[in-house]
Amino acid sequence: MTRRGQLVLVAAVLVAVALVPILFASMQLGYHDDVRATADYDDPTADALRVLDRAVATESAPIPRQFAWAANESAVTHLRRALRPRVDRLRTSRVEGGVYYDVSYNDTAAGEWAAANCPTGPGRQFGSCHADRGVAVQNRVNRTHVLAVGFDVTTTTDRGETSVTVVLEATGRSKW
């Protein structure tokens, strides 16, 4: 065999070795005709949480300008009234598509979140923090600040029922 022939043979072996991982990867992907494509699948519970997350962020933003700490119960009532139309719309927003949402406030989850996450300690100028009817609020410079809202969300579809408890931060950057 000539030197050129040996070089061609070595190059062919290298290409074949390089293709082996691609072959194994394509074999692991597999195909099954009754599996839904991921782009085709939507998670109705995640959709509901996104709607609630945006609503909490939007409706809680003006609270500190409107309510002193002495009126924190009124601030919570105001926030819950502001959220009511969005929660009511969410409940029936996808009924035609076979999806129903049951949404309620969770005071226990909000209280646990407040106990674990309220900023406190030396150098902080923040006051007390507590949960009221599912809403975690804190005294900051004698103004009421909404920090988070706890919800129980049950999603009913033709595939079954999913229930989650979530605490959505007023920043709109919640991770669920």
Secondary structure, DSSP 8 states (H G I E B T S, - for coil): --HHHHHHHHHHHHHHHHHHHHHHHHHHH---TTS--GGG---HHHHHHHHHHHHHHHHHTTHHHH-BGGGHHHHHHHHHHHHHHHHHHHHHTTGGGT-EEEEEE-HHHHHHHHHHHS--STT--EEEEEEETTEEEEEETTEEEEEEEEEEEEEEETTEEEEEEEEEETTS----
